Amino acid sequence: MARVLIIDDDDFIRSSLARCFADLGHETLLAANLQEGLAQAEAGADVIYLDLGLPDGDGKAAIDQLAATATRPEIIVITGLGDNYGAREALACGAWDYLRKPASPHQVKASLAGALHYRASRHQDAALPQAFNACGILGESASMSRVKHLLARAAQSEANVLITGETGVGKELAAKAVHANSPRAGGPFVVVDCSTMSRQLVESQLYGHMRGSFTGAHADHAGLVAAAHGGVLFLDEVGELPLTLQKSLLRVLQERRYRPVGGTRELVSDFRLVAATNRDLDAMTAAGAFRGDLLFRLRTMDVTLPALRERGDDLLLLARHFAAKSCSRYRLPQKLLSPHLLQALGGYDWPGNVRELGNVMEAAVIEAGQDPALYPKHLPPHVRLSAIGEAEAAAPVLSPPVTPAALPAPLSTYDAFKAAQDRQYFQQLLEITGPDVVRASQISGLSVPSIYRRLQQIGLPTPGKVRR
């Protein structure tokens, strides 16, 4: 018998799934919102059926936290949100399955049977290797724990690895961790920045050239592929590779053989490939800007790094780390981080992620000088302005008292008034954002599922798709 936790705000879905699992002899736990679900998960569950559109948060963002609870349950996403909302992110976070409502009893039972079979057969020791070298990757959040496990697993293989994530999340550090924990740790780690390579000389830079092969080639030159022999070739910003080079690179990856520009014979390089990008390579492939066969070759293993805003308390840990590092660098006394500063940091969206946080904390330390503590006044203006905007949005608006003579007649009910105001707000919001629900979420402070749900409640058409 297994313990199955159902987290869904729909009473009918919860009761239907509970009856289905009870008929199979399993114990069921029920939660109507995310907070109840997290509390139930801490008590222990084998499998969790998780809705994404919950009243108190986006279930997708909680997958890592739920999966990291004591019994390390398998997560099966079951959602009624259209356009496969969150499917890619949910599966990247390690969800066992993704079901669209209304799912048939056969689908539900099959997903549970598969998850339980895997759970019974898998190795239960989920601890990182004691000798794992994180290469400076900091963070104890559930999402970063998952990333470290993926990197440790990737390091022990020879498979190609594609590391994805927004600008500044630490993709090069992740690539170094794969190298440092692999059997190739003693070999070279060669970085190729595809975004800065000269399009005219890109093949020469990668594969080398022979003397006289083009104007300025005064001597034989070994390229970066040759330099990576015995180690790792790291293609950073691989999405910037020109199409003309992608075909030749595909053959090099398949055979580990290459020909220098102007050369007559092929050479061999025994390298392991790790690539990284902040681009959506699937979308580029669909648009014809990236070769699909190359993408499949790069993505033998796929590691997605979370954005800083998705890492919870890691923000404070990293802020303290960067402050201490900057104090040491500039020979300044170590500084306390005031509660107001921490609040300001938490109110900023961090589009530049960890890299931006490091720069902001360095600027704050320099601004503070000999001051013993850091306060919001030491932060760059754009970070402070964001925090002020968050505070103003959260503050109640004070209006002068309304006298009876000023009240409209007849006065509508509160529910009718609120519905009219909601409709007006969301009409204006959609006029600004159009079908971009992610931008609407950022402006309104509501989760994407909440926006969909409220649009349905007030009778406004929902946008057709969510921007990835």
C-alpha positions as CSV (number, residue, x, y, z in Angstrom):
1,M,0.0,0.0,0.0
2,A,1.3,3.5,-0.9
3,R,0.5,6.9,0.5
4,V,-0.8,9.2,-2.3
5,L,-1.2,12.9,-1.7
6,I,-3.6,14.9,-3.9
7,I,-3.1,18.6,-4.0
8,D,-5.9,20.2,-6.0
9,D,-8.4,23.0,-5.2
10,D,-11.2,21.2,-7.1
11,D,-13.3,19.2,-4.6
12,F,-14.6,16.9,-7.4
13,I,-11.1,16.1,-8.6
14,R,-9.8,15.4,-5.1
15,S,-12.7,13.1,-4.2
16,S,-12.6,11.3,-7.6
17,L,-8.9,10.6,-7.4
18,A,-9.3,9.6,-3.7
19,R,-11.9,7.0,-4.6
20,C,-9.9,5.7,-7.5
21,F,-6.8,5.2,-5.3
22,A,-8.8,3.8,-2.3
23,D,-10.2,1.1,-4.7
24,L,-6.6,0.1,-5.4
25,G,-5.9,-0.2,-1.7
26,H,-3.8,2.9,-1.3
27,E,-4.0,5.5,1.5
28,T,-4.9,9.0,0.3
29,L,-4.1,12.4,1.7
30,L,-6.0,15.5,0.5
31,A,-5.0,19.2,0.3
32,A,-7.0,22.0,-1.2
33,N,-4.1,24.5,-1.5
34,L,-0.3,24.6,-1.8
35,Q,0.4,25.3,1.9
36,E,-1.7,22.4,3.0
37,G,0.0,20.2,0.5
38,L,3.5,21.2,1.7
39,A,2.5,20.4,5.2
40,Q,1.1,17.0,4.2
41,A,4.1,16.2,2.1
42,E,6.4,16.8,5.1
43,A,4.4,14.1,7.0
44,G,5.3,11.6,4.2
45,A,4.0,10.6,0.8
46,D,5.1,8.2,-1.9
47,V,3.4,9.9,-4.9
48,I,1.9,13.4,-5.1
49,Y,-0.7,14.4,-7.7
50,L,-0.2,18.1,-8.1
51,D,-2.4,20.7,-9.8
52,L,-0.5,23.8,-11.2
53,G,-3.4,26.3,-10.8
54,L,-3.7,26.6,-7.0
55,P,-5.3,29.5,-5.2
56,D,-2.2,30.3,-3.1
57,G,0.6,29.8,-5.6
58,D,1.9,28.2,-8.8
59,G,2.3,24.4,-8.2
60,K,5.1,24.3,-10.8
61,A,7.3,26.5,-8.6
62,A,6.8,24.0,-5.7
63,I,7.8,20.8,-7.5
64,D,11.4,20.9,-6.2
65,Q,10.3,21.6,-2.7
66,L,7.8,18.8,-2.7
67,A,10.2,16.4,-4.2
68,A,12.8,17.2,-1.6
69,T,10.6,16.3,1.4
70,A,11.7,13.4,3.7
71,T,10.3,10.5,1.6
72,R,11.4,12.1,-1.7
73,P,8.0,11.4,-3.4
74,E,7.4,11.1,-7.2
75,I,5.4,14.1,-8.5
76,I,2.7,13.7,-11.1
77,V,1.3,17.0,-12.4
78,I,-2.4,17.0,-13.3
79,T,-3.7,20.3,-14.6
80,G,-6.5,21.8,-16.6
81,L,-4.5,24.8,-17.8
82,G,-4.3,24.9,-21.6
83,D,-1.4,24.9,-24.1
84,N,0.6,22.4,-22.0
85,Y,1.3,25.2,-19.5
86,G,4.4,24.4,-17.4
87,A,4.9,20.9,-19.0
88,R,8.4,21.4,-20.0
89,E,9.4,23.1,-16.7
90,A,7.6,20.5,-14.7
91,L,9.4,17.6,-16.5
92,A,12.7,19.4,-16.3
93,C,12.2,19.6,-12.5
94,G,11.9,15.8,-12.4
95,A,8.2,15.3,-12.4
96,W,7.3,11.7,-13.1
97,D,4.4,12.5,-15.4
98,Y,2.2,15.3,-16.8
99,L,-1.5,14.7,-17.2
100,R,-4.1,17.0,-18.8
101,K,-7.6,17.2,-17.3
102,P,-9.8,15.5,-17.8
103,A,-7.5,12.5,-17.4
104,S,-9.1,9.1,-17.9
105,P,-9.1,6.5,-15.0
106,H,-6.8,4.4,-17.1
107,Q,-4.3,7.3,-17.5
108,V,-4.3,8.0,-13.8
109,K,-3.9,4.4,-12.7
110,A,-1.1,3.8,-15.3
111,S,0.8,6.9,-14.1
112,L,0.5,5.8,-10.5
113,A,1.6,2.2,-11.3
114,G,4.6,3.4,-13.2
115,A,5.7,5.8,-10.4
116,L,5.3,3.1,-7.7
117,H,7.2,0.5,-9.8
118,Y,10.1,3.0,-10.3
119,R,10.0,3.9,-6.7
120,A,10.3,0.3,-5.6
121,S,13.3,-0.4,-7.9
122,R,15.3,2.8,-7.7
123,H,18.4,3.3,-5.5
124,Q,17.2,5.2,-2.4
125,D,20.5,6.9,-1.5
126,A,20.0,10.4,-2.8
127,A,23.0,12.0,-1.1
128,L,25.6,13.8,-3.1
129,P,29.0,12.1,-3.3
130,Q,31.1,13.2,-0.3
131,A,33.9,14.4,-2.6
132,F,31.6,16.4,-4.9
133,N,33.4,19.7,-5.9
134,A,30.7,22.4,-6.4
135,C,33.3,24.7,-8.0
136,G,31.8,27.7,-6.2
137,I,28.1,26.9,-6.8
138,L,26.3,28.1,-3.7
139,G,22.8,27.4,-2.6
140,E,20.8,25.0,-0.4
141,S,17.4,25.5,-1.9
142,A,15.5,22.4,-3.2
143,S,16.0,23.5,-6.8
144,M,19.8,23.9,-6.4
145,S,20.0,20.5,-4.6
146,R,18.3,19.0,-7.6
147,V,20.8,20.7,-10.0
148,K,23.8,19.5,-8.0
149,H,22.5,15.9,-8.2
150,L,22.1,16.2,-11.9
151,L,25.6,17.7,-12.3
152,A,27.1,14.9,-10.2
153,R,25.3,12.3,-12.3
154,A,26.4,14.0,-15.5
155,A,30.0,14.1,-14.3
156,Q,30.3,10.3,-14.1
157,S,29.3,9.8,-17.7
158,E,30.9,10.7,-21.0
159,A,27.6,12.0,-22.5
160,N,27.3,15.5,-24.0
161,V,25.6,17.9,-21.6
162,L,23.5,21.0,-22.4
163,I,23.2,23.5,-19.6
164,T,20.3,26.0,-20.0
165,G,19.1,29.0,-18.0
166,E,18.8,32.8,-18.0
167,T,21.8,35.1,-18.3
168,G,23.8,35.2,-15.1
169,V,22.5,32.0,-13.4
170,G,26.0,30.3,-13.4
171,K,26.1,28.1,-16.4
172,E,29.9,28.2,-16.7
173,L,30.3,27.2,-13.0
174,A,28.0,24.3,-13.7
175,A,30.1,23.2,-16.6
176,K,33.3,23.4,-14.5
177,A,31.6,21.2,-11.9
178,V,30.9,18.6,-14.5
179,H,34.6,18.7,-15.5
180,A,36.0,18.8,-12.0
181,N,34.0,15.8,-10.8
182,S,34.6,13.7,-13.9
183,P,37.4,11.2,-14.8
184,R,38.7,14.0,-17.1
185,A,39.3,16.4,-14.1
186,G,43.1,16.3,-14.8
187,G,42.6,17.4,-18.4
188,P,42.0,20.9,-19.9
189,F,38.8,22.8,-19.6
190,V,38.6,24.8,-22.8
191,V,36.0,27.6,-23.1
192,V,34.7,28.6,-26.5
193,D,32.6,31.8,-26.3
194,C,30.4,31.4,-29.4
195,S,29.0,34.9,-29.1
196,T,32.4,36.6,-29.5
197,M,33.9,34.4,-32.2
198,S,34.7,36.1,-35.5
199,R,32.3,34.7,-38.1
200,Q,35.1,35.0,-40.7
201,L,37.6,33.1,-38.7
202,V,35.4,30.8,-36.6
203,E,36.5,27.5,-38.3
204,S,40.1,28.6,-37.8
205,Q,39.5,29.3,-34.2
206,L,37.9,26.0,-33.6
207,Y,39.8,23.6,-35.9
208,G,43.0,25.5,-36.4
209,H,44.6,26.3,-39.8
210,M,47.7,25.5,-41.9
211,R,50.3,28.1,-42.9
212,G,49.2,30.0,-46.0
213,S,45.6,28.8,-45.9
214,F,44.4,32.4,-45.9
215,T,45.8,35.9,-45.7
216,G,47.5,36.4,-42.4
217,A,48.1,32.6,-41.7
218,H,51.9,32.9,-41.3
219,A,52.2,29.7,-39.4
220,D,50.4,26.5,-38.5
221,H,47.9,27.0,-35.7
222,A,46.2,24.4,-33.5
223,G,42.5,25.3,-32.7
224,L,40.4,25.0,-29.6
225,V,39.2,21.5,-30.4
226,A,42.8,20.3,-30.4
227,A,43.4,22.1,-27.1
228,A,40.6,20.2,-25.5
229,H,42.1,16.8,-26.1
230,G,41.8,14.7,-23.0
231,G,39.5,17.2,-21.3
232,V,36.3,19.2,-21.8
233,L,35.3,21.5,-24.7
234,F,32.8,24.0,-23.3
235,L,30.7,25.8,-25.9
236,D,29.3,28.8,-24.1
237,E,26.3,30.6,-25.8
238,V,26.1,27.7,-28.3
239,G,22.9,29.3,-29.7
240,E,25.0,32.0,-31.3
241,L,26.9,29.5,-33.6
242,P,26.3,30.4,-37.3
243,L,24.4,27.8,-39.3
244,T,27.4,27.4,-41.6
245,L,29.4,26.0,-38.8
246,Q,26.7,23.9,-37.2
247,K,26.9,21.2,-39.9
248,S,30.7,20.7,-39.6
249,L,30.5,20.7,-35.8
250,L,27.9,18.0,-35.9
251,R,30.3,15.7,-37.7
252,V,33.1,16.6,-35.3
253,L,30.8,15.6,-32.4
254,Q,29.9,12.3,-34.0
255,E,33.4,11.2,-34.9
256,R,35.7,13.4,-32.8
257,R,37.6,14.0,-36.0
258,Y,38.3,17.4,-37.6
259,R,40.3,19.0,-40.4
260,P,42.2,22.3,-39.9
261,V,41.5,25.0,-42.4
262,G,43.8,24.4,-45.4
263,G,44.7,20.9,-44.2
264,T,44.6,17.7,-46.3
265,R,44.1,15.1,-43.5
266,E,41.9,14.7,-40.6
267,L,43.1,14.9,-37.0
268,V,41.6,13.3,-33.8
269,S,40.7,15.0,-30.5
270,D,39.4,13.0,-27.6
271,F,37.3,15.6,-25.8
272,R,34.0,15.7,-23.9
273,L,31.5,18.3,-24.9
274,V,29.5,20.5,-22.6
275,A,27.4,23.3,-24.1
276,A,25.4,26.2,-22.5
277,T,22.9,28.7,-23.8
278,N,20.3,31.2,-22.6
279,R,18.4,30.9,-25.9
280,D,15.4,28.7,-26.6
281,L,17.0,26.2,-29.0
282,D,13.7,24.4,-29.6
283,A,12.1,27.6,-30.8
284,M,15.2,28.4,-32.9
285,T,15.1,24.9,-34.4
286,A,11.4,25.4,-35.3
287,A,12.3,28.8,-36.9
288,G,15.2,27.2,-38.9
289,A,17.9,29.1,-37.0
290,F,19.4,26.1,-35.4
291,R,19.9,22.5,-36.7
292,G,17.6,20.0,-35.0
293,D,20.2,17.1,-35.5
294,L,22.8,19.2,-33.7
295,L,20.4,20.0,-30.8
296,F,19.7,16.3,-30.3
297,R,23.4,15.6,-30.2
298,L,24.1,18.4,-27.7
299,R,21.2,17.5,-25.4
300,T,22.1,13.9,-24.4
301,M,21.8,15.2,-20.8
302,D,19.9,18.4,-20.1
303,V,20.5,20.5,-17.0
304,T,18.3,23.6,-16.4
305,L,19.5,26.1,-13.9
306,P,16.8,28.0,-12.0
307,A,16.6,31.8,-12.0
308,L,17.6,33.6,-8.7
309,R,14.0,34.7,-8.1
310,E,13.0,31.0,-7.9
311,R,15.6,30.0,-5.3
312,G,14.1,31.3,-2.1
313,D,16.5,31.8,0.8
314,D,19.5,31.3,-1.5
315,L,19.2,35.0,-2.3
316,L,20.2,35.9,1.3
317,L,23.0,33.3,1.4
318,L,24.5,34.6,-1.8
319,A,24.1,38.3,-0.8
320,R,26.1,37.6,2.4
321,H,28.7,35.7,0.4
322,F,29.2,38.5,-2.1
323,A,29.3,41.1,0.6
324,A,32.0,39.3,2.5
325,K,34.0,38.6,-0.7
326,S,33.9,42.3,-1.6
327,C,34.9,43.4,1.9
328,S,37.9,41.2,1.7
329,R,38.8,42.4,-1.8
330,Y,38.7,46.1,-0.8
331,R,40.3,45.5,2.6
332,L,37.2,46.8,4.4
333,P,35.7,45.6,7.7
334,Q,33.1,42.8,7.3
335,K,29.6,44.3,7.3
336,L,26.2,43.3,8.7
337,L,23.3,43.2,6.3
338,S,20.4,45.1,7.8
339,P,16.9,43.7,7.7
340,H,15.8,46.6,5.5
341,L,18.5,45.8,3.0
342,L,17.5,42.1,2.9
343,Q,13.9,43.2,2.4
344,A,14.9,45.5,-0.5
345,L,16.9,42.7,-2.1
346,G,13.9,40.4,-1.8
347,G,11.7,42.9,-3.6
348,Y,13.8,43.1,-6.7
349,D,13.3,40.7,-9.7
350,W,17.0,40.1,-10.5
351,P,16.9,39.9,-14.3
352,G,20.7,39.4,-14.3
353,N,20.4,36.7,-11.6
354,V,23.5,35.7,-9.6
355,R,25.9,37.7,-11.7
356,E,23.9,40.9,-11.1
357,L,23.6,40.2,-7.4
358,G,27.3,39.9,-7.2
359,N,27.8,43.3,-8.9
360,V,25.1,44.9,-6.8
361,M,26.6,43.7,-3.5
362,E,30.1,44.9,-4.6
363,A,28.7,48.3,-5.4
364,A,26.9,48.4,-2.0
365,V,30.1,47.6,-0.2
366,I,32.0,50.3,-2.0
367,E,29.3,52.8,-1.3
368,A,29.2,51.9,2.4
369,G,33.0,52.4,2.8
370,Q,33.8,52.1,6.5
371,D,30.1,51.9,7.6
372,P,29.6,48.7,9.8
373,A,26.4,47.7,8.1
374,L,24.7,47.8,4.7
375,Y,21.4,49.6,4.3
376,P,19.1,50.2,1.3
377,K,20.8,53.6,0.8
378,H,23.9,51.8,-0.2
379,L,22.2,49.9,-3.1
380,P,22.2,51.2,-6.7
381,P,19.1,53.3,-7.5
382,H,17.4,50.8,-9.8
383,V,17.3,48.2,-7.0
384,R,16.0,50.7,-4.5
385,L,13.3,52.0,-6.9
386,S,12.1,48.5,-7.4
387,A,11.8,47.9,-3.7
388,I,9.9,51.2,-3.3
389,G,7.5,50.2,-6.0
390,E,6.9,46.8,-4.2
391,A,6.2,48.7,-1.0
392,E,3.8,51.1,-2.6
393,A,1.9,48.3,-4.3
394,A,1.5,46.5,-1.0
395,A,0.4,49.6,1.0
396,P,-3.3,50.4,1.5
397,V,-4.6,53.4,-0.4
398,L,-6.0,56.0,2.0
399,S,-9.0,57.9,0.8
400,P,-11.0,60.6,2.4
401,P,-14.2,59.4,4.2
402,V,-17.3,59.2,2.0
403,T,-20.3,61.0,3.4
404,P,-23.8,59.6,2.8
405,A,-24.6,62.5,0.4
406,A,-21.7,61.4,-1.8
407,L,-22.8,57.8,-2.2
408,P,-24.4,56.9,-5.5
409,A,-28.0,55.9,-5.5
410,P,-28.9,53.2,-5.7
411,L,-25.7,51.7,-4.3
412,S,-24.7,48.3,-5.8
413,T,-23.8,45.3,-3.8
414,Y,-20.1,44.9,-2.8
415,D,-19.8,41.8,-4.9
416,A,-21.2,43.5,-8.0
417,F,-18.9,46.5,-7.4
418,K,-15.8,44.3,-7.0
419,A,-16.6,42.2,-10.1
420,A,-16.9,45.4,-12.2
421,Q,-13.6,46.7,-10.8
422,D,-11.9,43.4,-11.5
423,R,-13.2,43.4,-15.1
424,Q,-11.9,46.9,-15.7
425,Y,-8.5,46.1,-14.2
426,F,-8.0,42.9,-16.3
427,Q,-9.2,44.6,-19.4
428,Q,-6.6,47.3,-19.0
429,L,-4.0,44.7,-18.1
430,L,-4.6,42.7,-21.3
431,E,-4.6,45.9,-23.4
432,I,-1.0,46.5,-22.1
433,T,0.3,42.9,-22.4
434,G,-1.8,41.3,-25.1
435,P,-1.4,37.5,-25.1
436,D,1.8,37.7,-23.0
437,V,0.6,36.2,-19.8
438,V,4.0,36.0,-18.2
439,R,4.3,39.8,-18.5
440,A,0.8,40.2,-17.2
441,S,1.9,38.1,-14.2
442,Q,4.9,40.3,-13.6
443,I,2.9,43.5,-13.7
444,S,0.0,42.4,-11.6
445,G,1.9,40.3,-9.0
446,L,-0.5,37.4,-9.6
447,S,0.7,33.9,-10.7
448,V,-0.1,32.8,-14.2
449,P,-2.7,30.2,-13.1
450,S,-4.4,32.9,-11.0
451,I,-4.7,35.2,-14.0
452,Y,-6.3,32.4,-16.1
453,R,-8.7,31.6,-13.3
454,R,-9.8,35.2,-12.7
455,L,-10.3,35.8,-16.4
456,Q,-12.5,32.8,-16.6
457,Q,-14.5,34.0,-13.5
458,I,-15.2,37.5,-14.9
459,G,-15.9,36.2,-18.4
460,L,-13.0,37.6,-20.3
461,P,-11.3,35.6,-23.1
462,T,-8.1,33.9,-22.0
463,P,-4.9,34.4,-24.1
464,G,-4.2,31.5,-26.4
465,K,-0.7,30.6,-25.2
466,V,2.0,31.4,-22.6
467,R,5.4,32.7,-23.6
468,R,8.1,30.2,-22.8
